[in-house]
Amino acid sequence: MIARMRRIRPARRGFTLVELMIVAVIVGILAAVAVPLMAVNRKRAMATEGESALGTVRGALRAMYAETRDYSKSFTGSTITPGPVTVIPGVGPVDLQGQYFAAENYEIESVGPTTFILRCSGTTGSVAGVTIRIDQDGTITRVGL
Protein backbone atom coordinates (compact mmCIF):
# COMPACT_ATOMS: atom_id res chain seq x y z
CA MET A 1 0.00 0.00 0.00
CA ILE A 2 2.88 2.35 0.71
CA ALA A 3 4.37 1.69 -2.72
CA ARG A 4 1.04 2.47 -4.29
CA MET A 5 0.84 5.89 -2.56
CA ARG A 6 4.24 6.85 -3.86
CA ARG A 7 3.09 6.39 -7.44
CA ILE A 8 0.33 8.98 -7.10
CA ARG A 9 1.48 12.29 -8.45
CA PRO A 10 1.55 15.20 -6.08
CA ALA A 11 -1.09 17.90 -6.66
CA ARG A 12 -0.27 20.22 -9.50
CA ARG A 13 0.68 23.80 -8.47
CA GLY A 14 0.44 26.98 -10.57
CA PHE A 15 -1.26 27.69 -13.87
CA THR A 16 -0.58 26.33 -17.31
CA LEU A 17 0.43 28.56 -20.20
CA VAL A 18 -2.96 28.02 -21.86
CA GLU A 19 -4.83 29.19 -18.75
CA LEU A 20 -2.68 32.32 -18.53
CA MET A 21 -3.24 33.09 -22.22
CA ILE A 22 -7.02 32.75 -21.82
CA VAL A 23 -6.97 35.20 -18.91
CA ALA A 24 -4.83 37.64 -20.95
CA VAL A 25 -7.32 37.49 -23.86
CA ILE A 26 -10.28 38.13 -21.54
CA VAL A 27 -8.54 41.13 -19.93
CA GLY A 28 -7.72 42.48 -23.41
CA ILE A 29 -11.35 42.23 -24.53
CA LEU A 30 -12.58 43.97 -21.37
CA ALA A 31 -10.05 46.78 -21.86
CA ALA A 32 -11.07 47.21 -25.51
CA VAL A 33 -14.68 47.72 -24.41
CA ALA A 34 -14.00 49.87 -21.35
CA VAL A 35 -11.54 52.43 -22.74
CA PRO A 36 -13.93 54.01 -25.31
CA LEU A 37 -16.70 54.16 -22.71
CA MET A 38 -14.39 55.93 -20.28
CA ALA A 39 -13.41 58.50 -22.93
CA VAL A 40 -17.06 59.42 -23.56
CA ASN A 41 -17.76 59.76 -19.85
CA ARG A 42 -14.69 61.95 -19.44
CA LYS A 43 -15.93 64.31 -22.14
CA ARG A 44 -19.37 64.47 -20.50
CA ALA A 45 -17.74 65.30 -17.18
CA MET A 46 -15.82 68.15 -18.83
CA ALA A 47 -19.07 69.45 -20.34
CA THR A 48 -20.64 69.81 -16.89
CA GLU A 49 -18.36 72.82 -16.37
CA GLY A 50 -20.15 74.57 -19.24
CA GLU A 51 -23.56 73.51 -17.96
CA SER A 52 -22.78 74.89 -14.53
CA ALA A 53 -21.65 78.26 -15.90
CA LEU A 54 -24.74 78.46 -18.13
CA GLY A 55 -26.85 77.81 -15.03
CA THR A 56 -25.15 80.75 -13.31
CA VAL A 57 -25.92 83.03 -16.27
CA ARG A 58 -29.49 81.72 -16.36
CA GLY A 59 -29.84 82.63 -12.67
CA ALA A 60 -28.67 86.19 -13.39
CA LEU A 61 -31.19 86.49 -16.24
CA ARG A 62 -33.98 85.17 -14.04
CA ALA A 63 -33.11 87.72 -11.32
CA MET A 64 -33.21 90.45 -13.96
CA TYR A 65 -36.58 89.13 -15.21
CA ALA A 66 -37.98 89.20 -11.67
CA GLU A 67 -37.22 92.92 -11.53
CA THR A 68 -38.07 93.98 -15.08
CA ARG A 69 -40.49 91.27 -16.33
CA ASP A 70 -38.40 91.19 -19.52
CA TYR A 71 -35.32 89.06 -20.26
CA SER A 72 -34.18 91.59 -22.85
CA LYS A 73 -34.09 94.58 -20.47
CA SER A 74 -31.49 95.07 -17.74
CA PHE A 75 -32.04 96.69 -14.35
CA THR A 76 -30.86 100.01 -15.81
CA GLY A 77 -33.24 99.79 -18.77
CA SER A 78 -30.59 98.98 -21.35
CA THR A 79 -31.41 96.35 -23.98
CA ILE A 80 -29.84 92.89 -23.85
CA THR A 81 -29.12 91.55 -27.34
CA PRO A 82 -27.65 88.31 -28.67
CA GLY A 83 -23.91 88.24 -28.17
CA PRO A 84 -21.54 87.91 -25.21
CA VAL A 85 -23.17 86.97 -21.90
CA THR A 86 -20.98 89.47 -20.07
CA VAL A 87 -23.49 92.21 -20.96
CA ILE A 88 -25.83 90.69 -18.37
CA PRO A 89 -25.55 92.54 -15.05
CA GLY A 90 -23.79 90.38 -12.48
CA VAL A 91 -21.99 88.17 -15.01
CA GLY A 92 -18.32 88.84 -15.65
CA PRO A 93 -15.50 87.06 -17.44
CA VAL A 94 -14.10 85.79 -14.12
CA ASP A 95 -17.40 84.03 -13.40
CA LEU A 96 -17.14 82.06 -16.64
CA GLN A 97 -13.44 81.25 -16.85
CA GLY A 98 -12.94 77.53 -16.30
CA GLN A 99 -10.51 74.76 -17.01
CA TYR A 100 -12.17 73.59 -20.24
CA PHE A 101 -14.28 76.55 -21.35
CA ALA A 102 -13.16 80.19 -21.50
CA ALA A 103 -15.38 83.24 -20.99
CA GLU A 104 -15.55 83.84 -24.74
CA ASN A 105 -17.15 80.40 -25.26
CA TYR A 106 -20.43 81.64 -23.73
CA GLU A 107 -23.00 83.70 -25.58
CA ILE A 108 -26.61 84.71 -25.72
CA GLU A 109 -27.99 82.92 -28.77
CA SER A 110 -31.40 84.58 -28.65
CA VAL A 111 -33.29 86.74 -26.18
CA GLY A 112 -36.79 88.16 -26.08
CA PRO A 113 -39.19 89.51 -23.46
CA THR A 114 -40.16 86.02 -22.23
CA THR A 115 -37.59 83.65 -23.72
CA PHE A 116 -33.85 83.21 -24.08
CA ILE A 117 -31.33 80.62 -25.21
CA LEU A 118 -27.77 80.61 -23.89
CA ARG A 119 -25.01 78.70 -25.65
CA CYS A 120 -21.59 77.40 -24.68
CA SER A 121 -19.37 76.18 -27.52
CA GLY A 122 -16.12 74.33 -26.89
CA THR A 123 -13.38 75.41 -29.26
CA THR A 124 -10.17 73.86 -27.96
CA GLY A 125 -8.82 70.67 -26.46
CA SER A 126 -11.05 67.80 -25.45
CA VAL A 127 -14.24 69.90 -25.59
CA ALA A 128 -13.77 71.09 -29.18
CA GLY A 129 -17.06 70.56 -31.01
CA VAL A 130 -19.16 70.33 -27.83
CA THR A 131 -22.13 72.71 -27.77
CA ILE A 132 -24.45 73.12 -24.79
CA ARG A 133 -27.65 75.17 -24.79
CA ILE A 134 -29.98 76.14 -21.97
CA ASP A 135 -33.27 78.00 -22.23
CA GLN A 136 -35.46 79.96 -19.83
CA ASP A 137 -37.12 76.73 -18.62
CA GLY A 138 -33.78 75.12 -17.76
CA THR A 139 -33.90 72.66 -20.65
CA ILE A 140 -30.36 71.63 -21.52
CA THR A 141 -29.37 70.26 -24.92
CA ARG A 142 -25.94 68.83 -25.64
CA VAL A 143 -24.30 68.27 -29.03
CA GLY A 144 -20.95 66.65 -29.68
CA LEU A 145 -20.80 64.31 -26.71
C-alpha positions in Angstrom: 0.0 0.0 0.0 2.9 2.3 0.7 4.4 1.7 -2.7 1.0 2.5 -4.3 0.8 5.9 -2.6 4.2 6.9 -3.9 3.1 6.4 -7.4 0.3 9.0 -7.1 1.5 12.3 -8.5 1.5 15.2 -6.1 -1.1 17.9 -6.7 -0.3 20.2 -9.5 0.7 23.8 -8.5 0.4 27.0 -10.6 -1.3 27.7 -13.9 -0.6 26.3 -17.3 0.4 28.6 -20.2 -3.0 28.0 -21.9 -4.8 29.2 -18.8 -2.7 32.3 -18.5 -3.2 33.1 -22.2 -7.0 32.8 -21.8 -7.0 35.2 -18.9 -4.8 37.6 -21.0 -7.3 37.5 -23.9 -10.3 38.1 -21.5 -8.5 41.1 -19.9 -7.7 42.5 -23.4 -11.3 42.2 -24.5 -12.6 44.0 -21.4 -10.0 46.8 -21.9 -11.1 47.2 -25.5 -14.7 47.7 -24.4 -14.0 49.9 -21.3 -11.5 52.4 -22.7 -13.9 54.0 -25.3 -16.7 54.2 -22.7 -14.4 55.9 -20.3 -13.4 58.5 -22.9 -17.1 59.4 -23.6 -17.8 59.8 -19.8 -14.7 62.0 -19.4 -15.9 64.3 -22.1 -19.4 64.5 -20.5 -17.7 65.3 -17.2 -15.8 68.1 -18.8 -19.1 69.5 -20.3 -20.6 69.8 -16.9 -18.4 72.8 -16.4 -20.1 74.6 -19.2 -23.6 73.5 -18.0 -22.8 74.9 -14.5 -21.7 78.3 -15.9 -24.7 78.5 -18.1 -26.9 77.8 -15.0 -25.2 80.8 -13.3 -25.9 83.0 -16.3 -29.5 81.7 -16.4 -29.8 82.6 -12.7 -28.7 86.2 -13.4 -31.2 86.5 -16.2 -34.0 85.2 -14.0 -33.1 87.7 -11.3 -33.2 90.4 -14.0 -36.6 89.1 -15.2 -38.0 89.2 -11.7 -37.2 92.9 -11.5 -38.1 94.0 -15.1 -40.5 91.3 -16.3 -38.4 91.2 -19.5 -35.3 89.1 -20.3 -34.2 91.6 -22.8 -34.1 94.6 -20.5 -31.5 95.1 -17.7 -32.0 96.7 -14.4 -30.9 100.0 -15.8 -33.2 99.8 -18.8 -30.6 99.0 -21.4 -31.4 96.4 -24.0 -29.8 92.9 -23.9 -29.1 91.6 -27.3 -27.6 88.3 -28.7 -23.9 88.2 -28.2 -21.5 87.9 -25.2 -23.2 87.0 -21.9 -21.0 89.5 -20.1 -23.5 92.2 -21.0 -25.8 90.7 -18.4 -25.6 92.5 -15.1 -23.8 90.4 -12.5 -22.0 88.2 -15.0 -18.3 88.8 -15.7 -15.5 87.1 -17.4 -14.1 85.8 -14.1 -17.4 84.0 -13.4 -17.1 82.1 -16.6 -13.4 81.2 -16.9 -12.9 77.5 -16.3 -10.5 74.8 -17.0 -12.2 73.6 -20.2 -14.3 76.6 -21.3 -13.2 80.2 -21.5 -15.4 83.2 -21.0 -15.5 83.8 -24.7 -17.2 80.4 -25.3 -20.4 81.6 -23.7 -23.0 83.7 -25.6 -26.6 84.7 -25.7 -28.0 82.9 -28.8 -31.4 84.6 -28.7 -33.3 86.7 -26.2 -36.8 88.2 -26.1 -39.2 89.5 -23.5 -40.2 86.0 -22.2 -37.6 83.6 -23.7 -33.9 83.2 -24.1 -31.3 80.6 -25.2 -27.8 80.6 -23.9 -25.0 78.7 -25.7 -21.6 77.4 -24.7 -19.4 76.2 -27.5 -16.1 74.3 -26.9 -13.4 75.4 -29.3 -10.2 73.9 -28.0 -8.8 70.7 -26.5 -11.0 67.8 -25.4 -14.2 69.9 -25.6 -13.8 71.1 -29.2 -17.1 70.6 -31.0 -19.2 70.3 -27.8 -22.1 72.7 -27.8 -24.5 73.1 -24.8 -27.6 75.2 -24.8 -30.0 76.1 -22.0 -33.3 78.0 -22.2 -35.5 80.0 -19.8 -37.1 76.7 -18.6 -33.8 75.1 -17.8 -33.9 72.7 -20.6 -30.4 71.6 -21.5 -29.4 70.3 -24.9 -25.9 68.8 -25.6 -24.3 68.3 -29.0 -21.0 66.7 -29.7 -20.8 64.3 -26.7 
